[in-house]
Amino acid sequence: MPVTFSWDNRRRELETYFNETAVETWARLTSEAPVSRIRATVRAGRDCMRNTLLGWLPERLDGRRVLDAGCGTGAFAVEAARRGARVVAIDVAANLVGTARERVPAELVDRIEFVVGDFAAQDLGRFDHAVAMDSLIHYRADDVVAAVSSLSTMVDGSMLFTFAPRTTLLAMMHATGRLFPRRDRAPAIEPVAPAALRSALAASPALSSWQAGRSLRVSRGFYTSQALELVRR
């Protein structure tokens, strides 16, 4: 299923943002360097979410192929490779991918293939598992469904992805966040109603052989994201 036109527009915005405006900020956020209190909550939330998604994968991934869809600076790809996986890590932002390559431990270099591009528009081969951590939070619900449908054509086992859940508290936090200096603002996200998203996924013909599994919301200060697992029926 091809992604919609709005996906293309937002993808270009994100590519520009992470390549030009926020590459240094994002590299710092995803390191151990000191950050502001606002960003510290985002870092803590992302660490918790990454551990959650890793916990939904087998403890050992030897012989398995994993797609890190929207890899950013590569933290998830590195951890999957440590478990024995062969990882393809893709992101639209070339500068983030460059940072990810620089951070890979020498012993894992041969286990991770980095790609610059749109995971929903490329033929990357077959995978046992695909993970899209916080790479779909910037898209509308219909684009999320289309992107997951595109992923499903490449995956044999499970798909794990996160979205921004639509809640009153989150809406208030986003409004408050606009009062902070621009350097502390995250890229615009698209809150999605969890029940509506589940219904849309279930109604997608492209996902008829998939079913929803585990789901967990992680909230840490200015970070709120919800993980959802899809598995083959």
N, CA, C and O of each residue as an XYZ file, in Angstrom:
932
protein
N       0.853     -1.192      0.000
C       0.000      0.000      0.000
C       0.886      1.238      0.000
O       1.697      1.402      0.911
N       0.757      2.119     -0.998
C       1.593      3.318     -1.027
C       1.171      4.309      0.044
O      -0.010      4.409      0.377
N       2.134      5.038      0.582
C       1.805      6.067      1.562
C       1.181      7.257      0.852
O       1.324      7.410     -0.361
N       0.489      8.099      1.612
C      -0.272      9.189      1.024
C       0.590     10.430      0.787
O       1.740     10.503      1.218
N       0.003     11.396      0.093
C       0.725     12.605     -0.266
C       1.201     13.370      0.957
O       2.296     13.932      0.955
N       0.370     13.393      2.014
C       0.775     14.125      3.223
C       2.024     13.509      3.837
O       2.823     14.217      4.449
N       2.203     12.203      3.682
C       3.423     11.545      4.163
C       4.633     12.160      3.488
O       5.618     12.481      4.153
N       4.574     12.327      2.183
C       5.711     12.882      1.442
C       6.048     14.289      1.919
O       7.219     14.632      2.086
N       5.016     15.103      2.137
C       5.250     16.477      2.612
C       5.925     16.479      3.978
O       6.912     17.185      4.187
N       5.394     15.690      4.904
C       5.953     15.674      6.247
C       7.354     15.060      6.242
O       8.232     15.516      6.975
N       7.565     14.036      5.427
C       8.892     13.425      5.363
C       9.931     14.452      4.948
O      11.028     14.482      5.507
N       9.601     15.298      3.972
C      10.554     16.316      3.537
C      10.812     17.333      4.644
O      11.944     17.788      4.810
N       9.788     17.692      5.398
C       9.968     18.611      6.518
C      10.908     18.016      7.567
O      11.801     18.698      8.068
N      10.701     16.751      7.889
C      11.544     16.093      8.890
C      12.969     15.931      8.400
O      13.921     16.087      9.164
N      13.109     15.618      7.129
C      14.447     15.483      6.556
C      15.223     16.789      6.682
O      16.401     16.790      7.037
N      14.551     17.898      6.389
C      15.195     19.206      6.515
C      15.507     19.523      7.972
O      16.599     19.997      8.286
N      14.555     19.265      8.857
C      14.731     19.583     10.268
C      15.925     18.835     10.869
O      16.783     19.437     11.514
N      15.968     17.519     10.649
C      17.014     16.725     11.284
C      18.349     16.834     10.565
O      19.390     16.542     11.155
N      18.341     17.241      9.321
C      19.598     17.411      8.600
C      20.224     18.772      8.827
O      21.448     18.907      8.801
N      19.385     19.795      9.053
C      19.893     21.163      9.100
C      19.698     21.833     10.458
O      20.644     22.387     11.018
N      18.483     21.785     10.988
C      18.163     22.554     12.186
C      18.585     21.854     13.469
O      19.118     22.486     14.381
N      18.346     20.552     13.538
C      18.448     19.881     14.833
C      19.471     18.765     14.906
O      19.472     17.992     15.864
N      20.335     18.666     13.921
C      21.239     17.514     13.935
C      22.149     17.521     15.164
O      22.352     16.472     15.776
N      22.697     18.670     15.537
C      23.564     18.729     16.708
C      22.772     18.514     17.993
O      23.230     17.836     18.913
N      21.579     19.099     18.042
C      20.722     18.936     19.218
C      20.356     17.473     19.410
O      20.418     16.954     20.524
N      19.974     16.810     18.327
C      19.562     15.415     18.419
C      20.741     14.518     18.762
O      20.596     13.567     19.530
N      21.898     14.812     18.201
C      23.085     14.029     18.524
C      23.409     14.149     20.012
O      23.802     13.167     20.643
N      23.247     15.341     20.570
C      23.510     15.544     21.998
C      22.454     14.838     22.852
O      22.779     14.202     23.855
N      21.192     14.955     22.446
C      20.112     14.323     23.203
C      20.312     12.823     23.296
O      20.026     12.216     24.328
N      20.804     12.222     22.216
C      20.948     10.764     22.175
C      22.342     10.299     22.609
O      22.750      9.173     22.326
N      23.053     11.174     23.292
C      24.346     10.813     23.876
C      24.225     10.888     25.396
O      23.121     10.947     25.937
N      25.353     10.885     26.070
C      25.346     11.026     27.530
C      25.747     12.440     27.960
O      26.011     12.685     29.137
N      25.790     13.354     27.010
C      26.159     14.740     27.316
C      25.070     15.412     28.158
O      23.900     15.046     28.052
N      25.439     16.387     28.991
C      24.443     17.112     29.783
C      23.427     17.813     28.881
O      23.785     18.353     27.834
N      22.158     17.800     29.296
C      21.098     18.456     28.541
C      20.188     19.198     29.514
O      20.296     19.024     30.728
N      19.295     20.022     28.981
C      18.352     20.756     29.814
C      17.395     19.789     30.499
O      17.307     18.622     30.117
N      16.679     20.272     31.513
C      15.743     19.411     32.232
C      14.630     18.915     31.315
O      14.164     17.784     31.453
N      14.210     19.756     30.389
C      13.174     19.343     29.442
C      13.675     18.180     28.607
O      13.010     17.152     28.483
N      14.848     18.357     28.044
C      15.390     17.299     27.191
C      15.751     16.055     27.995
O      15.718     14.944     27.465
N      16.095     16.232     29.267
C      16.409     15.073     30.100
C      15.197     14.156     30.239
O      15.345     12.935     30.268
N      13.991     14.741     30.325
C      12.791     13.901     30.414
C      12.559     13.165     29.092
O      12.116     12.017     29.088
N      12.857     13.826     27.976
C      12.718     13.173     26.674
C      13.720     12.027     26.550
O      13.384     10.949     26.060
N      14.935     12.265     26.989
C      15.964     11.222     26.948
C      15.548     10.024     27.788
O      15.672      8.879     27.352
N      15.052     10.291     29.002
C      14.633      9.199     29.886
C      13.473      8.417     29.273
O      13.433      7.189     29.345
N      12.529      9.143     28.669
C      11.399      8.475     28.043
C      11.826      7.603     26.879
O      11.343      6.482     26.724
N      12.729      8.117     26.064
C      13.206      7.345     24.916
C      13.986      6.111     25.365
O      13.861      5.047     24.758
N      14.780      6.241     26.412
C      15.509      5.089     26.936
C      14.534      4.011     27.400
O      14.732      2.825     27.138
N      13.477      4.439     28.093
C      12.482      3.488     28.575
C      11.759      2.820     27.407
O      11.534      1.610     27.424
N      11.396      3.604     26.395
C      10.692      3.045     25.244
C      11.587      2.066     24.486
O      11.138      0.998     24.071
N      12.854      2.438     24.309
C      13.771      1.530     23.609
C      13.868      0.188     24.346
O      13.828     -0.873     23.725
N      13.995      0.247     25.658
C      14.080     -0.981     26.442
C      12.788     -1.788     26.354
O      12.820     -3.019     26.345
N      11.661     -1.099     26.287
C      10.382     -1.787     26.136
C      10.329     -2.559     24.831
O       9.976     -3.738     24.821
N      10.674     -1.910     23.737
C      10.631     -2.561     22.432
C      11.637     -3.696     22.335
O      11.342     -4.745     21.761
N      12.820     -3.492     22.892
C      13.799     -4.574     22.920
C      13.264     -5.763     23.715
O      13.538     -6.916     23.382
N      12.504     -5.475     24.762
C      11.930     -6.537     25.578
C      10.859     -7.330     24.858
O      10.537     -8.447     25.263
N      10.299     -6.766     23.790
C       9.286     -7.471     23.001
C       9.903     -8.316     21.890
O       9.192     -9.032     21.185
N      11.199     -8.237     21.737
C      11.905     -9.075     20.779
C      12.532    -10.263     21.519
O      12.711    -10.204     22.736
N      12.865    -11.332     20.802
C      13.535    -12.459     21.464
C      14.838    -12.012     22.127
O      15.503    -11.090     21.653
N      15.191    -12.669     23.218
C      16.411    -12.322     23.937
C      17.635    -12.493     23.049
O      18.566    -11.691     23.108
N      17.636    -13.540     22.223
C      18.702    -13.747     21.259
C      18.130    -13.615     19.849
O      17.067    -14.155     19.539
N      18.858    -12.886     19.003
C      18.402    -12.623     17.637
C      19.359    -13.198     16.599
O      19.349    -12.775     15.443
N      20.177    -14.146     17.000
C      21.120    -14.760     16.078
C      20.374    -15.341     14.871
O      19.377    -16.048     15.023
N      20.870    -15.031     13.684
C      20.265    -15.544     12.468
C      19.033    -14.788     12.026
O      18.428    -15.142     11.014
N      18.643    -13.753     12.756
C      17.445    -12.988     12.394
C      17.830    -11.636     11.811
O      18.871    -11.060     12.126
N      16.947    -11.161     10.953
C      17.169     -9.876     10.288
C      16.165     -8.868     10.837
O      14.964     -9.137     10.866
N      16.651     -7.723     11.266
C      15.813     -6.708     11.908
C      15.921     -5.401     11.140
O      17.018     -4.978     10.775
N      14.778     -4.759     10.894
C      14.740     -3.444     10.268
C      14.513     -2.390     11.333
O      13.526     -2.442     12.068
N      15.425     -1.433     11.418
C      15.262     -0.275     12.302
C      14.782      0.873     11.413
O      15.581      1.543     10.759
N      13.477      1.086     11.402
C      12.840      2.029     10.481
C      12.757      3.410     11.119
O      11.894      3.664     11.959
N      13.661      4.298     10.713
C      13.787      5.604     11.348
C      14.803      5.496     12.464
O      14.492      5.748     13.628
N      16.026      5.117     12.103
C      17.033      4.722     13.095
C      17.632      5.873     13.875
O      18.227      5.648     14.929
N      17.492      7.122     13.386
C      18.112      8.233     14.100
C      19.606      8.036     14.246
O      20.300      7.768     13.265
N      20.105      8.166     15.464
C      21.544      8.019     15.703
C      21.943      6.596     16.066
O      23.063      6.364     16.520
N      21.028      5.632     15.868
C      21.412      4.235     15.866
C      21.394      3.464     17.166
O      21.902      2.344     17.203
N      20.834      4.006     18.239
C      20.896      3.313     19.533
C      20.173      1.970     19.498
O      20.680      0.981     20.027
N      19.002      1.926     18.884
C      18.260      0.663     18.836
C      19.004     -0.354     17.972
O      19.110     -1.524     18.340
N      19.515      0.087     16.832
C      20.228     -0.816     15.932
C      21.408     -1.468     16.640
O      21.649     -2.664     16.470
N      22.140     -0.697     17.429
C      23.296     -1.227     18.151
C      22.867     -2.302     19.139
O      23.501     -3.354     19.228
N      21.788     -2.042     19.885
C      21.353     -3.025     20.878
C      20.847     -4.302     20.219
O      21.085     -5.396     20.732
N      20.148     -4.178     19.083
C      19.684     -5.367     18.372
C      20.871     -6.168     17.845
O      20.874     -7.398     17.888
N      21.880     -5.452     17.346
C      23.078     -6.133     16.847
C      23.826     -6.839     17.982
O      24.398     -7.909     17.774
N      23.822     -6.250     19.170
C      24.473     -6.898     20.318
C      23.826     -8.254     20.614
O      24.484     -9.162     21.122
N      22.540     -8.387     20.296
C      21.830     -9.640     20.533
C      22.035    -10.648     19.401
O      21.507    -11.758     19.446
N      22.798    -10.257     18.399
C      23.105    -11.183     17.320
C      22.383    -10.932     16.021
O      22.585    -11.671     15.058
N      21.535     -9.897     15.960
C      20.767     -9.639     14.743
C      21.628     -9.046     13.643
O      22.650     -8.410     13.902
N      21.198     -9.266     12.422
C      21.671     -8.509     11.276
C      20.676     -7.376     11.093
O      19.488     -7.623     10.890
N      21.143     -6.150     11.162
C      20.241     -4.995     11.194
C      20.417     -4.132      9.957
O      21.537     -3.837      9.539
N      19.290     -3.732      9.379
C      19.283     -2.665      8.386
C      18.673     -1.453      9.072
O      17.519     -1.489      9.498
N      19.446     -0.382      9.178
C      19.019      0.830      9.877
C      18.868      1.951      8.855
O      19.841      2.337      8.207
N      17.659      2.473      8.710
C      17.379      3.452      7.676
C      16.764      4.709      8.279
O      15.973      4.633      9.219
N      17.132      5.862      7.733
C      16.571      7.136      8.175
C      16.630      8.122      7.016
O      17.518      8.037      6.167
N      15.681      9.061      6.981
C      15.673     10.042      5.896
C      16.751     11.098      6.076
O      17.124     11.771      5.115
N      17.260     11.253      7.309
C      18.236     12.307      7.599
C      19.651     11.770      7.479
O      20.103     11.004      8.331
N      20.348     12.167      6.429
C      21.700     11.667      6.185
C      22.648     12.015      7.328
O      23.526     11.222      7.666
N      22.479     13.195      7.926
C      23.385     13.595      9.007
C      23.212     12.714     10.245
O      24.189     12.404     10.927
N      21.970     12.310     10.538
C      21.754     11.403     11.667
C      22.355     10.039     11.376
O      22.968      9.428     12.251
N      22.183      9.560     10.157
C      22.771      8.274      9.784
C      24.289      8.342      9.896
O      24.925      7.380     10.326
N      24.874      9.482      9.510
C      26.314      9.650      9.649
C      26.755      9.554     11.098
O      27.768      8.925     11.405
N      25.995     10.178     11.989
C      26.308     10.085     13.417
C      26.181      8.650     13.907
O      27.002      8.176     14.692
N      25.139      7.960     13.436
C      24.933      6.569     13.832
C      26.116      5.702     13.419
O      26.575      4.868     14.200
N      26.606      5.890     12.214
C      27.755      5.110     11.744
C      28.971      5.346     12.636
O      29.707      4.413     12.956
N      29.174      6.599     13.031
C      30.330      6.930     13.856
C      30.255      6.296     15.242
O      31.284      6.029     15.863
N      29.036      6.056     15.727
C      28.867      5.564     17.089
C      28.874      4.042     17.204
O      28.927      3.518     18.317
N      28.823      3.336     16.112
C      28.756      1.876     16.184
C      30.069      1.313     16.720
O      31.130      1.631     16.183
N      30.026      0.487     17.762
C      31.245     -0.162     18.256
C      31.888     -0.988     17.150
O      31.197     -1.569     16.313
N      33.201     -1.033     17.155
C      33.937     -1.699     16.078
C      33.495     -3.144     15.886
O      33.442     -3.633     14.758
N      33.177     -3.829     16.980
C      32.826     -5.245     16.876
C      31.447     -5.475     16.251
O      31.090     -6.609     15.930
N      30.671     -4.393     16.080
C      29.323     -4.536     15.510
C      29.194     -3.945     14.111
O      28.123     -4.018     13.509
N      30.259     -3.365     13.591
C      30.201     -2.690     12.298
C      29.671     -3.602     11.202
O      28.893     -3.167     10.353
N      30.084     -4.855     11.215
C      29.687     -5.779     10.159
C      28.261     -6.293     10.322
O      27.754     -6.995      9.448
N      27.610     -5.950     11.432
C      26.264     -6.459     11.694
C      25.181     -5.432     11.370
O      23.995     -5.761     11.388
N      25.576     -4.190     11.072
C      24.590     -3.137     10.809
C      24.852     -2.505      9.454
O      25.958     -2.046      9.170
N      23.816     -2.489      8.622
C      23.878     -1.800      7.336
C      23.056     -0.523      7.440
O      21.859     -0.580      7.720
N      23.682      0.621      7.220
C      22.969      1.893      7.295
C      22.536      2.344      5.901
O      23.278      2.220      4.926
N      21.324      2.865      5.837
C      20.747      3.317      4.569
C      20.113      4.687      4.792
O      19.430      4.902      5.793
N      20.335      5.604      3.870
C      19.661      6.901      3.896
C      18.473      6.822      2.947
O      18.643      6.560      1.757
N      17.269      7.048      3.470
C      16.096      6.990      2.618
C      14.823      6.803      3.417
O      14.835      6.822      4.648
N      13.727      6.624      2.702
C      12.388      6.468      3.263
C      12.061      4.981      3.315
O      11.945      4.331      2.275
N      11.913      4.440      4.526
C      11.693      2.994      4.646
C      10.389      2.558      3.981
O      10.261      1.399      3.586
N       9.421      3.461      3.851
C       8.131      3.099      3.262
C       8.167      3.095      1.743
O       7.191      2.715      1.096
N       9.292      3.519      1.171
C       9.352      3.642     -0.285
C      10.470      2.817     -0.897
O      10.779      2.977     -2.078
N      11.082      1.933     -0.110
C      12.217      1.179     -0.619
C      12.023     -0.314     -0.414
O      11.361     -0.745      0.531
N      12.606     -1.094     -1.308
C      12.623     -2.542     -1.176
C      13.909     -2.913     -0.452
O      14.990     -2.897     -1.041
N      13.788     -3.242      0.805
C      14.954     -3.508      1.643
C      15.154     -4.990      1.918
O      16.035     -5.362      2.693
N      14.350     -5.836      1.293
C      14.474     -7.267      1.503
C      13.492     -7.771      2.543
O      12.531     -7.082      2.886
N      13.736     -8.987      3.050
C      12.865     -9.622      4.022
C      13.447     -9.493      5.434
O      14.662     -9.525      5.632
N      12.543     -9.346      6.405
C      12.954     -9.189      7.803
C      12.118    -10.083      8.709
O      10.960    -10.384      8.421
N      12.727    -10.494      9.795
C      11.986    -11.217     10.826
C      11.206    -10.247     11.712
O      10.100    -10.550     12.162
N      11.792     -9.089     11.952
C      11.154     -8.083     12.803
C      11.444     -6.690     12.237
O      12.507     -6.445     11.667
N      10.485     -5.791     12.403
C      10.682     -4.380     12.046
C      10.289     -3.522     13.238
O       9.286     -3.786     13.901
N      11.081     -2.499     13.504
C      10.836     -1.608     14.637
C      10.885     -0.169     14.142
O      11.847      0.244     13.494
N       9.839      0.591     14.454
C       9.784      2.005     14.097
C       9.531      2.791     15.387
O       8.389      3.100     15.729
N      10.615      3.106     16.090
C      10.500      3.794     17.371
C      10.490      5.305     17.166
O      11.495      5.902     16.778
N       9.347      5.904     17.432
C       9.149      7.355     17.388
C       9.416      7.960     16.011
O       9.645      9.165     15.897
N       9.387      7.143     14.980
C       9.528      7.683     13.622
C       8.184      7.923     12.962
O       8.124      8.558     11.909
N       7.085      7.422     13.564
C       5.745      7.632     13.008
C       4.933      8.635     13.822
O       3.777      8.908     13.496
N       5.528      9.184     14.874
C       4.771     10.096     15.737
C       4.483     11.433     15.061
O       3.686     12.223     15.567
N       5.122     11.689     13.931
C       4.939     12.953     13.222
C       3.882     12.869     12.120
O       3.697     13.819     11.359
N       3.191     11.730     12.037
C       2.277     11.506     10.917
C       0.845     11.291     11.385
O       0.602     10.842     12.505
N      -0.111     11.624     10.495
C      -1.520     11.410     10.770
C      -1.825      9.915     10.805
O      -1.047      9.092     10.322
N      -2.973      9.586     11.386
C      -3.336      8.181     11.564
C      -3.386      7.436     10.241
O      -2.923      6.297     10.169
N      -3.936      8.046      9.179
C      -4.020      7.330      7.909
C      -2.640      7.079      7.319
O      -2.419      6.058      6.668
N      -1.708      8.006      7.540
C      -0.343      7.790      7.074
C       0.363      6.708      7.899
O       1.164      5.940      7.366
N       0.065      6.654      9.192
C       0.643      5.608     10.031
C       0.194      4.240      9.530
O       1.005      3.324      9.395
N      -1.101      4.107      9.255
C      -1.623      2.829      8.755
C      -0.976      2.472      7.422
O      -0.610      1.318      7.199
N      -0.834      3.451      6.539
C      -0.216      3.196      5.240
C       1.239      2.784      5.382
O       1.709      1.886      4.683
N       1.954      3.446      6.293
C       3.367      3.112      6.498
C       3.523      1.715      7.083
O       4.384      0.951      6.646
N       2.701      1.378      8.065
C       2.763      0.045      8.654
C       2.393     -1.009      7.608
O       2.967     -2.098      7.584
N       1.439     -0.680      6.754
C       1.070     -1.597      5.681
C       2.246     -1.819      4.738
O       2.474     -2.939      4.282
N       2.990     -0.761      4.444
C       4.178     -0.902      3.605
C       5.218     -1.785      4.278
O       5.832     -2.636      3.635
N       5.412     -1.575      5.580
C       6.352     -2.411      6.327
C       5.947     -3.880      6.276
O       6.798     -4.763      6.175
N       4.649     -4.132      6.347
C       4.175     -5.518      6.442
C       4.565     -6.354      5.236
O       4.654     -7.578      5.338
N       4.800     -5.716      4.098
C       5.176     -6.469      2.904
C       6.603     -7.000      2.994
O       7.007     -7.835      2.184
N       7.369     -6.521      3.975
C       8.770     -6.930      4.125
C       9.019     -7.801      5.346
O      10.126     -8.309      5.525
N       7.996     -7.984      6.199
C       8.223     -8.585      7.520
C       7.468     -9.908      7.673
O       6.302    -10.022      7.296
N       8.151    -10.894      8.227
C       7.563    -12.214      8.423
C       7.129    -12.475      9.859
O       6.272    -13.326     10.101
N       7.706    -11.756     10.810
C       7.432    -12.052     12.209
C       6.587    -11.015     12.916
O       5.366    -11.151     12.989
N       7.227     -9.973     13.442
C       6.501     -8.947     14.194
C       6.915     -7.550     13.759
O       8.026     -7.328     13.278
N       5.988     -6.613     13.943
C       6.251     -5.199     13.716
C       5.963     -4.453     15.012
O       4.896     -4.614     15.604
N       6.908     -3.645     15.444
C       6.752     -2.834     16.645
C       6.881     -1.375     16.243
O       7.847     -0.994     15.581
N       5.920     -0.560     16.637
C       6.017      0.855     16.317
C       5.397      1.676     17.424
O       4.651      1.159     18.256
N       5.712      2.968     17.429
C       5.155      3.863     18.432
C       4.400      4.993     17.755
O       4.669      5.355     16.609
N       3.454      5.535     18.496
C       2.687      6.693     18.022
C       2.428      7.608     19.209
O       2.564      7.201     20.363
N       2.054      8.843     18.914
C       1.749      9.805     19.972
C       0.272      9.685     20.328
O      -0.576     10.051     19.514
N      -0.068      9.186     21.514
C      -1.475      8.992     21.866
C      -2.168     10.326     22.126
O      -1.601     11.212     22.764
N      -3.370     10.462     21.638
C      -4.128     11.702     21.851
C      -4.752     11.681     23.237
O      -5.687     10.924     23.499
N      -4.229     12.513     24.115
C      -4.760     12.633     25.468
C      -4.869     14.116     25.814
O      -4.179     14.953     25.231
N      -5.740     14.429     26.765
C      -5.899     15.815     27.201
C      -4.593     16.343     27.793
O      -4.188     17.472     27.517
N      -3.940     15.515     28.608
C      -2.692     15.936     29.236
C      -1.626     16.217     28.189
O      -0.904     17.209     28.283
N      -1.527     15.351     27.197
C      -0.508     15.545     26.169
C      -0.774     16.812     25.370
O       0.156     17.540     25.023
N      -2.045     17.076     25.079
C      -2.385     18.297     24.350
C      -1.983     19.534     25.148
O      -1.476     20.502     24.581
N      -2.208     19.506     26.467
C      -1.820     20.625     27.316
C      -0.306     20.788     27.346
O       0.197     21.911     27.330
N       0.421     19.681     27.389
C       1.881     19.749     27.423
C       2.432     20.310     26.122
O       3.393     21.078     26.129
N       1.820     19.924     24.998
C       2.269     20.462     23.713
C       2.043     21.963     23.643
O       2.885     22.706     23.139
N       0.878     22.411     24.161
C       0.595     23.838     24.167
C       1.593     24.579     25.052
O       2.069     25.657     24.698
N       1.907     23.986     26.215
C       2.882     24.594     27.117
C       4.260     24.624     26.484
O       5.011     25.585     26.650
N       4.588     23.564     25.757
C       5.906     23.479     25.137
C       6.188     24.607     24.178
O       7.345     24.969     23.966
N       5.128     25.178     23.583
C       5.329     26.284     22.645
C       5.824     27.542     23.346
O       6.292     28.477     22.696
N       5.719     27.566     24.689
C       6.187     28.725     25.443
C       7.682     28.668     25.695
O       8.293     29.674     26.053
N       8.267     27.511     25.512
C       9.692     27.356     25.771
C      10.517     27.832     24.585
O      10.004     27.934     23.471
N      11.786     28.121     24.817
C      12.648     28.553     23.707
C      12.624     27.529     22.573
O      12.498     26.328     22.809
N      12.745     28.020     21.346
C      12.662     27.152     20.184
C      13.656     25.991     20.258
O      13.375     24.892     19.778
N      14.818     26.242     20.861
C      15.823     25.181     20.915
C      15.361     23.989     21.738
O      15.915     22.899     21.596
N      14.340     24.169     22.612
C      13.850     23.075     23.442
C      12.586     22.431     22.875
O      12.009     21.545     23.505
N      12.154     22.863     21.703
C      10.940     22.312     21.114
C      11.250     21.103     20.245
O      12.215     21.099     19.480
N      10.413     20.077     20.375
C      10.526     18.911     19.515
C       9.810     19.196     18.200
O       8.985     20.108     18.139
N      10.108     18.436     17.144
C       9.356     18.590     15.900
C       7.873     18.344     16.145
O       7.507     17.616     17.068
N       7.034     18.939     15.335
C       5.597     18.784     15.494
C       5.210     17.319     15.399
O       5.687     16.593     14.527
N       4.336     16.892     16.309
C       3.845     15.524     16.252
C       2.349     15.548     15.956
O       1.707     16.596     16.033
N       1.801     14.376     15.617
C       0.393     14.238     15.287
C      -0.248     13.281     16.283
O      -0.156     12.065     16.109
N      -0.900     13.806     17.333
C      -1.553     12.913     18.297
C      -2.627     12.068     17.613
O      -3.396     12.560     16.786
N      -2.661     10.794     17.974
C      -3.578      9.836     17.366
C      -4.370      9.143     18.476
O      -3.797      8.738     19.487
N      -5.674      9.005     18.293
C      -6.506      8.299     19.267
C      -6.204      6.808     19.197
O      -6.375      6.207     18.137
N      -5.761      6.188     20.293
C      -5.364      4.778     20.247
C      -6.450      3.844     19.731
O      -6.175      2.974     18.905
N      -7.680      4.014     20.206
C      -8.761      3.121     19.775
C      -9.031      3.270     18.288
O      -9.249      2.282     17.588
N      -9.016      4.520     17.801
C      -9.260      4.761     16.381
C      -8.142      4.163     15.528
O      -8.399      3.625     14.451
N      -6.900      4.258     16.010
C      -5.783      3.692     15.262
C      -5.893      2.170     15.200
O      -5.667      1.578     14.144
N      -6.232      1.541     16.301
C      -6.399      0.088     16.300
C      -7.480     -0.328     15.310
O      -7.319     -1.302     14.575
N      -8.580      0.415     15.296
C      -9.673      0.093     14.379
C      -9.226      0.235     12.931
O      -9.551     -0.600     12.086
N      -8.469      1.308     12.648
C      -8.002      1.538     11.285
C      -7.026      0.448     10.848
O      -7.064      0.002      9.701
N      -6.165      0.024     11.750
C      -5.229     -1.058     11.436
C      -5.986     -2.352     11.154
O      -5.677     -3.069     10.202
N      -6.989     -2.643     11.998
C      -7.766     -3.872     11.827
C      -8.569     -3.867     10.530
O      -8.834     -4.920      9.951
N      -8.958     -2.664     10.077
C      -9.776     -2.551      8.873
C      -8.962     -2.516      7.587
O      -9.528     -2.597      6.497
N      -7.650     -2.397      7.696
C      -6.801     -2.305      6.511
C      -6.681     -3.664      5.825
O      -6.226     -4.621      6.450
N      -7.077     -3.772      4.561
C      -6.946     -5.049      3.849
C      -5.499     -5.535      3.802
O      -5.244     -6.739      3.825
N      -4.551     -4.597      3.736
C      -3.136     -4.980      3.661
C      -2.650     -5.635      4.942
O      -1.622     -6.311      4.942
N      -3.389     -5.438      6.051
C      -2.975     -5.980      7.345
C      -3.909     -7.091      7.818
O      -3.965     -7.389      9.011
N      -4.631     -7.697      6.899
C      -5.610     -8.716      7.279
C      -4.979     -9.945      7.926
O      -5.648    -10.665      8.668
N      -3.716    -10.191      7.656
C      -3.040    -11.350      8.250
C      -2.263    -10.982      9.506
O      -1.456    -11.772      9.997
N      -2.504     -9.786     10.023
C      -1.826     -9.315     11.229
C      -2.849     -9.031     12.323
O      -4.013     -8.742     12.043
N      -2.397     -9.117     13.571
C      -3.253     -8.757     14.695
C      -2.450     -8.006     15.748
O      -1.241     -8.192     15.887
N      -3.150     -7.156     16.480
C      -2.497     -6.364     17.517
C      -2.105     -7.260     18.684
O      -2.845     -8.160     19.080
N      -0.919     -6.987     19.225
C      -0.435     -7.714     20.398
C      -0.297     -6.771     21.580
O      -1.259     -6.107     21.965
N       0.883     -6.710     22.150
C       1.110     -5.893     23.338
C       1.075     -4.403     23.017
O       1.360     -3.977     21.898
N       0.715     -3.626     24.037
C       0.720     -2.169     23.900
C       1.107     -1.573     25.244
O       0.703     -2.070     26.295
N       1.894     -0.503     25.200
C       2.335      0.139     26.441
C       2.603      1.616     26.193
O       3.227      1.984     25.198
N       2.136      2.444     27.088
C       2.382      3.884     27.006
C       3.514      4.254     27.959
O       3.537      3.827     29.114
N       4.453      5.057     27.456
C       5.562      5.543     28.272
C       5.432      7.055     28.404
O       5.363      7.767     27.403
N       5.400      7.539     29.634
C       5.303      8.974     29.888
C       6.394      9.382     30.871
O       6.450      8.900     32.003
N       7.252     10.272     30.414
C       8.328     10.810     31.248
C       8.421     12.302     30.969
O       9.027     12.711     29.979
N       7.824     13.124     31.835
C       7.895     14.562     31.629
C       7.338     14.973     30.282
O       6.145     14.809     30.026
N       8.202     15.515     29.405
C       7.766     16.000     28.103
C       7.819     14.915     27.019
O       7.732     15.209     25.827
N       7.962     13.683     27.447
C       7.936     12.573     26.493
C       6.726     11.696     26.775
O       6.566     11.184     27.883
N       5.880     11.526     25.775
C       4.770     10.579     25.856
C       4.663      9.870     24.521
O       4.509     10.509     23.480
N       4.744      8.562     24.552
C       4.658      7.780     23.325
C       4.055      6.428     23.672
O       4.244      5.921     24.778
N       3.335      5.851     22.730
C       2.687      4.558     22.987
C       3.184      3.531     21.980
O       3.190      3.777     20.773
N       3.597      2.387     22.487
C       4.095      1.304     21.644
C       2.974      0.326     21.342
O       2.104      0.075     22.176
N       3.012     -0.225     20.128
C       2.038     -1.233     19.725
C       2.767     -2.327     18.949
O       3.618     -2.050     18.104
N       2.418     -3.558     19.252
C       2.995     -4.719     18.583
C       1.974     -5.310     17.622
O       0.810     -5.483     17.985
N       2.392     -5.619     16.412
C       1.572     -6.356     15.461
C       2.286     -7.663     15.149
O       3.488     -7.674     14.884
N       1.542     -8.765     15.182
C       2.119    -10.078     14.918
C       1.297    -10.793     13.864
O       0.112    -10.509     13.691
N       1.928    -11.718     13.162
C       1.216    -12.517     12.167
C       0.160    -13.393     12.863
O       0.394    -13.924     13.949
N      -0.982    -13.528     12.226
C      -2.034    -14.396     12.773
C      -1.614    -15.854     12.660
O      -2.361    -16.745     13.064
